[in-house]
Amino acid sequence: MKIFRTTSELIKWRKEGVLGLLGFVPTMGALHEGHASLLRSARKESDVVVLSILVNPTQFGDVSDLENYPKTLEKDLKIAEKEGVDAVFAPTPEDLYGGIPSADNVDWGAITSDFEAEFRPGHFNGVVAVVDKLFTTINSDKAFFGEKDLQQVAVIRRLALLHHNEVEIVSCDLIRDSDELALSSRNIRLSREGRTIALELSKSLKAIFNSSNKVGQIRLETSRIDAIEGLDLDYLAGVNEVTYSKNDDPQSWTHAIIAAEVDGVRLIDNIRL
């Protein structure tokens, strides 16, 4: 397994000629089973697999969230090797951006203005900036993203449509732990009590999935969650995974989505309806 620390090293390797279809899995490190699942999908569908590890500062509005984001590079490299990754690209932000990291404003309608964009201003500006640079540098045939970050997948699909038609975006199933908590690198920061509280997110989503009156169930679950001590709800809604526009028409919904904070840790989850 090759490890590249700079953009120039990665580009040189690509120019030397990588044979076959190249699959790319972008991450911020702190790899878990969800990431491993993405790598396995990439391994199955590609001849060559590239993993990137970069904690991207431009997608963090909260400095403390950036500072507290777990960094486990040595562990990540072991997981990458176990999953058959051919090359790991782990540059510094300054190297990838070619200077001080910055991001332009992106306005693509609801997918970059509602839900996650409302509660994390500038987040998708940073996501678009870093993925655009990664796509340009790595020049892959396919890129694999997890559906836990469902709105991000919609944003990346729009980026590819507008600027990177050569890259096929492959979305992969959300992976849950044995207790049904959606896997996230941030889960490690939850206390035992906080983890128990966090299970209310998937519980609410399942209730909506099983309800014949999804609009009414969302209202009920919103009230229920608002009453839970230690759980601060940002949103609970039904959306179409392509448009992400706010509406009360369950016939147009593909997913129910939720975001909340527990133990100072922001968690997101979703379920396909």
FENPE-V316605 format. One record per pair of residues at least 6 apart in sequence whose C-alpha atoms are under 6 Angstrom apart, sorted by the first residue. I is the first residue (numbers start at 0). J is the second residue. Records with the same first field share a line. If there is no record, write none. Layout:
I->J + J
This chain:
0->85 + 86
1->86
2->86 + 87
3->9 + 88
4->89 + 90
5->90
19->46
20->45 + 46
21->45 + 47 + 48 + 139 + 140
22->41 + 45 + 48 + 139 + 141 + 142
23->48 + 49 + 50 + 142
24->50 + 142 + 143
25->50 + 51
26->51 + 52
27->52 + 53 + 54
28->52
29->69 + 70 + 71 + 184
30->75
33->174
48->84 + 85
49->86 + 87
50->87
51->87 + 88 + 89
52->89
53->89
57->125
58->122 + 125 + 126
93->99
102->124 + 125 + 128
104->124
105->124
109->243 + 244
110->243
140->166
141->166 + 167 + 168
142->168 + 169
143->169 + 170
144->170
145->170 + 171
146->171 + 172 + 173
147->173 + 268
153->241
174->182
175->181 + 182
180->198
193->262
203->220
207->213 + 216
208->272
230->260 + 261
231->259 + 260
232->259
233->258 + 259
234->257 + 258
235->256 + 257
236->255 + 256
237->252 + 254 + 255
238->252 + 254
239->252 + 253
253->271 + 272
254->270 + 271 + 272
255->269 + 270
256->268 + 269
257->267 + 268
258->266 + 267
259->265 + 266
260->266
